[in-house]
Amino acid sequence: MQTQAWVALGVYVRVAIVKKQLRLDLSLYKILQILSVTIFEKTPILEVLCNFADATEDANIAKQRTLFEF
């Protein structure tokens, strides 16, 4: 049980370091979700995170446009 806690803490700290180094606007929770889904893909992590950020911004813009159209 202690080993699992230490591994989880280590992963969390490493993701926080990557977030700071890459200057990502995504939350740590969102980054961990993305990594859990794409862990076995052969896509570079930076590309996955940047593409995900662009896709969510596009989706938010699309929602905003349709919100006020009557």
N, CA, C and O atoms as CSV, one atom per row, in Angstrom:
chain,resi,resn,atom,element,x,y,z
A,1,MET,N,N,0.827,-1.191,0.000
A,1,MET,CA,C,0.000,0.000,0.000
A,1,MET,C,C,0.876,1.262,0.000
A,1,MET,O,O,0.564,2.231,-0.691
A,2,GLN,N,N,1.950,1.249,0.761
A,2,GLN,CA,C,2.819,2.427,0.787
A,2,GLN,C,C,3.501,2.644,-0.556
A,2,GLN,O,O,3.689,3.785,-0.978
A,3,THR,N,N,3.869,1.574,-1.220
A,3,THR,CA,C,4.524,1.699,-2.517
A,3,THR,C,C,3.596,2.386,-3.514
A,3,THR,O,O,4.027,3.256,-4.271
A,4,GLN,N,N,2.332,2.000,-3.513
A,4,GLN,CA,C,1.369,2.599,-4.437
A,4,GLN,C,C,1.216,4.095,-4.161
A,4,GLN,O,O,1.108,4.883,-5.101
A,5,ALA,N,N,1.206,4.493,-2.908
A,5,ALA,CA,C,1.093,5.912,-2.554
A,5,ALA,C,C,2.319,6.688,-3.018
A,5,ALA,O,O,2.194,7.805,-3.520
A,6,TRP,N,N,3.502,6.103,-2.853
A,6,TRP,CA,C,4.725,6.785,-3.272
A,6,TRP,C,C,4.800,6.909,-4.793
A,6,TRP,O,O,5.258,7.927,-5.313
A,7,VAL,N,N,4.358,5.891,-5.494
A,7,VAL,CA,C,4.354,5.945,-6.962
A,7,VAL,C,C,3.375,7.021,-7.429
A,7,VAL,O,O,3.697,7.794,-8.332
A,8,ALA,N,N,2.188,7.079,-6.829
A,8,ALA,CA,C,1.199,8.092,-7.193
A,8,ALA,C,C,1.737,9.496,-6.922
A,8,ALA,O,O,1.551,10.400,-7.737
A,9,LEU,N,N,2.391,9.679,-5.802
A,9,LEU,CA,C,2.975,10.982,-5.470
A,9,LEU,C,C,4.070,11.355,-6.465
A,9,LEU,O,O,4.159,12.503,-6.900
A,10,GLY,N,N,4.898,10.383,-6.820
A,10,GLY,CA,C,5.966,10.632,-7.794
A,10,GLY,C,C,5.419,11.029,-9.160
A,10,GLY,O,O,5.943,11.947,-9.792
A,11,VAL,N,N,4.374,10.350,-9.620
A,11,VAL,CA,C,3.754,10.677,-10.903
A,11,VAL,C,C,3.159,12.073,-10.856
A,11,VAL,O,O,3.316,12.846,-11.801
A,12,TYR,N,N,2.481,12.404,-9.774
A,12,TYR,CA,C,1.867,13.723,-9.630
A,12,TYR,C,C,2.920,14.833,-9.687
A,12,TYR,O,O,2.723,15.850,-10.351
A,13,VAL,N,N,4.026,14.629,-8.991
A,13,VAL,CA,C,5.098,15.626,-8.980
A,13,VAL,C,C,5.726,15.759,-10.369
A,13,VAL,O,O,6.015,16.871,-10.811
A,14,ARG,N,N,5.934,14.654,-11.047
A,14,ARG,CA,C,6.526,14.712,-12.391
A,14,ARG,C,C,5.605,15.408,-13.385
A,14,ARG,O,O,6.070,16.163,-14.239
A,15,VAL,N,N,4.317,15.162,-13.280
A,15,VAL,CA,C,3.366,15.838,-14.162
A,15,VAL,C,C,3.349,17.334,-13.851
A,15,VAL,O,O,3.253,18.152,-14.767
A,16,ALA,N,N,3.441,17.699,-12.582
A,16,ALA,CA,C,3.489,19.114,-12.213
A,16,ALA,C,C,4.740,19.782,-12.786
A,16,ALA,O,O,4.673,20.924,-13.241
A,17,ILE,N,N,5.865,19.095,-12.770
A,17,ILE,CA,C,7.105,19.630,-13.327
A,17,ILE,C,C,6.971,19.809,-14.842
A,17,ILE,O,O,7.374,20.838,-15.384
A,18,VAL,N,N,6.409,18.816,-15.518
A,18,VAL,CA,C,6.212,18.907,-16.970
A,18,VAL,C,C,5.276,20.061,-17.300
A,18,VAL,O,O,5.514,20.806,-18.250
A,19,LYS,N,N,4.215,20.209,-16.519
A,19,LYS,CA,C,3.270,21.306,-16.745
A,19,LYS,C,C,3.975,22.661,-16.641
A,19,LYS,O,O,3.741,23.555,-17.454
A,20,LYS,N,N,4.827,22.800,-15.646
A,20,LYS,CA,C,5.538,24.072,-15.455
A,20,LYS,C,C,6.556,24.306,-16.570
A,20,LYS,O,O,6.672,25.421,-17.077
A,21,GLN,N,N,7.294,23.265,-16.954
A,21,GLN,CA,C,8.310,23.415,-17.995
A,21,GLN,C,C,7.694,23.725,-19.353
A,21,GLN,O,O,8.254,24.506,-20.122
A,22,LEU,N,N,6.549,23.121,-19.654
A,22,LEU,CA,C,5.896,23.342,-20.944
A,22,LEU,C,C,4.953,24.535,-20.925
A,22,LEU,O,O,4.397,24.915,-21.956
A,23,ARG,N,N,4.778,25.119,-19.755
A,23,ARG,CA,C,3.881,26.276,-19.570
A,23,ARG,C,C,2.478,25.984,-20.109
A,23,ARG,O,O,1.934,26.743,-20.911
A,24,LEU,N,N,1.911,24.873,-19.652
A,24,LEU,CA,C,0.587,24.457,-20.100
A,24,LEU,C,C,-0.493,25.141,-19.263
A,24,LEU,O,O,-0.309,25.374,-18.069
A,25,ASP,N,N,-1.616,25.459,-19.898
A,25,ASP,CA,C,-2.736,26.061,-19.195
A,25,ASP,C,C,-3.714,25.020,-18.664
A,25,ASP,O,O,-4.653,25.358,-17.944
A,26,LEU,N,N,-3.499,23.771,-19.014
A,26,LEU,CA,C,-4.381,22.701,-18.559
A,26,LEU,C,C,-4.158,22.418,-17.082
A,26,LEU,O,O,-3.059,22.619,-16.564
A,27,SER,N,N,-5.200,21.952,-16.404
A,27,SER,CA,C,-5.056,21.578,-14.998
A,27,SER,C,C,-4.312,20.248,-14.892
A,27,SER,O,O,-4.246,19.489,-15.858
A,28,LEU,N,N,-3.756,19.972,-13.716
A,28,LEU,CA,C,-3.054,18.712,-13.511
A,28,LEU,C,C,-4.011,17.538,-13.697
A,28,LEU,O,O,-3.631,16.505,-14.249
A,29,TYR,N,N,-5.235,17.695,-13.244
A,29,TYR,CA,C,-6.237,16.640,-13.407
A,29,TYR,C,C,-6.468,16.334,-14.882
A,29,TYR,O,O,-6.516,15.169,-15.277
A,30,LYS,N,N,-6.611,17.376,-15.693
A,30,LYS,CA,C,-6.862,17.197,-17.121
A,30,LYS,C,C,-5.653,16.542,-17.801
A,30,LYS,O,O,-5.820,15.672,-18.655
A,31,ILE,N,N,-4.446,16.955,-17.427
A,31,ILE,CA,C,-3.234,16.359,-17.999
A,31,ILE,C,C,-3.160,14.875,-17.655
A,31,ILE,O,O,-2.840,14.055,-18.515
A,32,LEU,N,N,-3.451,14.527,-16.411
A,32,LEU,CA,C,-3.434,13.125,-16.002
A,32,LEU,C,C,-4.496,12.318,-16.744
A,32,LEU,O,O,-4.254,11.161,-17.087
A,33,GLN,N,N,-5.654,12.899,-16.997
A,33,GLN,CA,C,-6.683,12.219,-17.778
A,33,GLN,C,C,-6.201,11.949,-19.201
A,33,GLN,O,O,-6.381,10.850,-19.725
A,34,ILE,N,N,-5.592,12.948,-19.818
A,34,ILE,CA,C,-5.088,12.794,-21.184
A,34,ILE,C,C,-4.022,11.707,-21.239
A,34,ILE,O,O,-4.026,10.867,-22.139
A,35,LEU,N,N,-3.116,11.727,-20.279
A,35,LEU,CA,C,-2.054,10.732,-20.258
A,35,LEU,C,C,-2.601,9.332,-20.020
A,35,LEU,O,O,-2.075,8.366,-20.572
A,36,SER,N,N,-3.634,9.205,-19.219
A,36,SER,CA,C,-4.189,7.871,-18.956
A,36,SER,C,C,-4.854,7.293,-20.198
A,36,SER,O,O,-4.883,6.075,-20.372
A,37,VAL,N,N,-5.384,8.145,-21.058
A,37,VAL,CA,C,-6.040,7.677,-22.274
A,37,VAL,C,C,-5.019,7.395,-23.374
A,37,VAL,O,O,-5.188,6.453,-24.148
A,38,THR,N,N,-3.975,8.193,-23.449
A,38,THR,CA,C,-3.015,8.095,-24.557
A,38,THR,C,C,-1.699,7.444,-24.157
A,38,THR,O,O,-0.694,7.621,-24.846
A,39,ILE,N,N,-1.682,6.711,-23.079
A,39,ILE,CA,C,-0.429,6.178,-22.544
A,39,ILE,C,C,0.270,5.211,-23.496
A,39,ILE,O,O,1.499,5.157,-23.510
A,40,PHE,N,N,-0.477,4.449,-24.289
A,40,PHE,CA,C,0.142,3.455,-25.161
A,40,PHE,C,C,0.234,3.908,-26.615
A,40,PHE,O,O,0.633,3.121,-27.473
A,41,GLU,N,N,-0.118,5.134,-26.907
A,41,GLU,CA,C,0.013,5.641,-28.266
A,41,GLU,C,C,1.449,6.080,-28.521
A,41,GLU,O,O,2.170,6.451,-27.595
A,42,LYS,N,N,1.851,6.035,-29.770
A,42,LYS,CA,C,3.216,6.417,-30.129
A,42,LYS,C,C,3.272,7.873,-30.585
A,42,LYS,O,O,4.025,8.215,-31.496
A,43,THR,N,N,2.481,8.721,-29.952
A,43,THR,CA,C,2.454,10.144,-30.259
A,43,THR,C,C,3.248,10.879,-29.186
A,43,THR,O,O,3.099,10.574,-28.003
A,44,PRO,N,N,4.079,11.829,-29.564
A,44,PRO,CA,C,4.818,12.600,-28.553
A,44,PRO,C,C,3.862,13.304,-27.587
A,44,PRO,O,O,2.817,13.813,-27.992
A,45,ILE,N,N,4.230,13.324,-26.324
A,45,ILE,CA,C,3.369,13.887,-25.279
A,45,ILE,C,C,3.062,15.354,-25.546
A,45,ILE,O,O,1.921,15.785,-25.380
A,46,LEU,N,N,4.052,16.115,-25.951
A,46,LEU,CA,C,3.835,17.538,-26.219
A,46,LEU,C,C,2.779,17.727,-27.302
A,46,LEU,O,O,1.927,18.608,-27.194
A,47,GLU,N,N,2.833,16.912,-28.333
A,47,GLU,CA,C,1.864,17.009,-29.423
A,47,GLU,C,C,0.454,16.678,-28.928
A,47,GLU,O,O,-0.506,17.355,-29.297
A,48,VAL,N,N,0.327,15.663,-28.110
A,48,VAL,CA,C,-0.985,15.275,-27.578
A,48,VAL,C,C,-1.564,16.392,-26.723
A,48,VAL,O,O,-2.733,16.749,-26.867
A,49,LEU,N,N,-0.745,16.945,-25.833
A,49,LEU,CA,C,-1.236,17.982,-24.927
A,49,LEU,C,C,-1.584,19.266,-25.670
A,49,LEU,O,O,-2.589,19.906,-25.360
A,50,CYS,N,N,-0.771,19.648,-26.640
A,50,CYS,CA,C,-1.051,20.864,-27.403
A,50,CYS,C,C,-2.278,20.689,-28.288
A,50,CYS,O,O,-3.099,21.600,-28.389
A,51,ASN,N,N,-2.413,19.536,-28.926
A,51,ASN,CA,C,-3.584,19.284,-29.760
A,51,ASN,C,C,-4.854,19.243,-28.934
A,51,ASN,O,O,-5.899,19.716,-29.382
A,52,PHE,N,N,-4.781,18.689,-27.738
A,52,PHE,CA,C,-5.955,18.645,-26.868
A,52,PHE,C,C,-6.357,20.047,-26.450
A,52,PHE,O,O,-7.545,20.365,-26.419
A,53,ALA,N,N,-5.377,20.895,-26.127
A,53,ALA,CA,C,-5.681,22.269,-25.721
A,53,ALA,C,C,-6.333,23.027,-26.871
A,53,ALA,O,O,-7.291,23.768,-26.650
A,54,ASP,N,N,-5.836,22.860,-28.089
A,54,ASP,CA,C,-6.427,23.520,-29.252
A,54,ASP,C,C,-7.844,23.029,-29.505
A,54,ASP,O,O,-8.728,23.822,-29.829
A,55,ALA,N,N,-8.066,21.725,-29.358
A,55,ALA,CA,C,-9.393,21.150,-29.610
A,55,ALA,C,C,-10.414,21.655,-28.603
A,55,ALA,O,O,-11.557,21.924,-28.970
A,56,THR,N,N,-10.024,21.787,-27.343
A,56,THR,CA,C,-10.980,22.261,-26.338
A,56,THR,C,C,-11.286,23.731,-26.537
A,56,THR,O,O,-12.416,24.159,-26.302
A,57,GLU,N,N,-10.304,24.517,-26.967
A,57,GLU,CA,C,-10.564,25.928,-27.239
A,57,GLU,C,C,-11.532,26.076,-28.406
A,57,GLU,O,O,-12.445,26.901,-28.360
A,58,ASP,N,N,-11.330,25.269,-29.463
A,58,ASP,CA,C,-12.236,25.305,-30.612
A,58,ASP,C,C,-13.646,24.893,-30.208
A,58,ASP,O,O,-14.622,25.490,-30.662
A,59,ALA,N,N,-13.758,23.888,-29.367
A,59,ALA,CA,C,-15.072,23.420,-28.921
A,59,ALA,C,C,-15.769,24.492,-28.087
A,59,ALA,O,O,-16.976,24.695,-28.217
A,60,ASN,N,N,-15.015,25.173,-27.236
A,60,ASN,CA,C,-15.600,26.232,-26.416
A,60,ASN,C,C,-16.065,27.406,-27.272
A,60,ASN,O,O,-17.110,27.996,-26.996
A,61,ILE,N,N,-15.305,27.747,-28.302
A,61,ILE,CA,C,-15.699,28.838,-29.197
A,61,ILE,C,C,-16.968,28.458,-29.945
A,61,ILE,O,O,-17.870,29.281,-30.101
A,62,ALA,N,N,-17.041,27.215,-30.408
A,62,ALA,CA,C,-18.233,26.768,-31.124
A,62,ALA,C,C,-19.463,26.814,-30.226
A,62,ALA,O,O,-20.537,27.208,-30.680
A,63,LYS,N,N,-19.330,26.428,-28.982
A,63,LYS,CA,C,-20.446,26.466,-28.042
A,63,LYS,C,C,-20.880,27.905,-27.782
A,63,LYS,O,O,-22.074,28.191,-27.690
A,64,GLN,N,N,-19.916,28.800,-27.665
A,64,GLN,CA,C,-20.233,30.192,-27.369
A,64,GLN,C,C,-21.003,30.817,-28.524
A,64,GLN,O,O,-21.922,31.604,-28.294
A,65,ARG,N,N,-20.653,30.487,-29.741
A,65,ARG,CA,C,-21.332,31.052,-30.894
A,65,ARG,C,C,-22.794,30.611,-30.947
A,65,ARG,O,O,-23.672,31.417,-31.256
A,66,THR,N,N,-23.055,29.376,-30.659
A,66,THR,CA,C,-24.410,28.864,-30.763
A,66,THR,C,C,-25.252,29.218,-29.539
A,66,THR,O,O,-26.477,29.101,-29.582
A,67,LEU,N,N,-24.631,29.640,-28.476
A,67,LEU,CA,C,-25.373,29.949,-27.255
A,67,LEU,C,C,-26.298,31.139,-27.445
A,67,LEU,O,O,-27.423,31.124,-26.946
A,68,PHE,N,N,-25.858,32.159,-28.149
A,68,PHE,CA,C,-26.646,33.383,-28.273
A,68,PHE,C,C,-27.361,33.517,-29.614
A,68,PHE,O,O,-27.960,34.556,-29.889
A,69,GLU,N,N,-27.307,32.494,-30.441
A,69,GLU,CA,C,-28.029,32.541,-31.703
A,69,GLU,C,C,-29.461,32.072,-31.475
A,69,GLU,O,O,-29.685,30.975,-30.963
A,70,PHE,N,N,-30.409,32.888,-31.848
A,70,PHE,CA,C,-31.815,32.535,-31.615
A,70,PHE,C,C,-32.488,32.209,-32.911
A,70,PHE,O,O,-33.677,31.887,-32.926
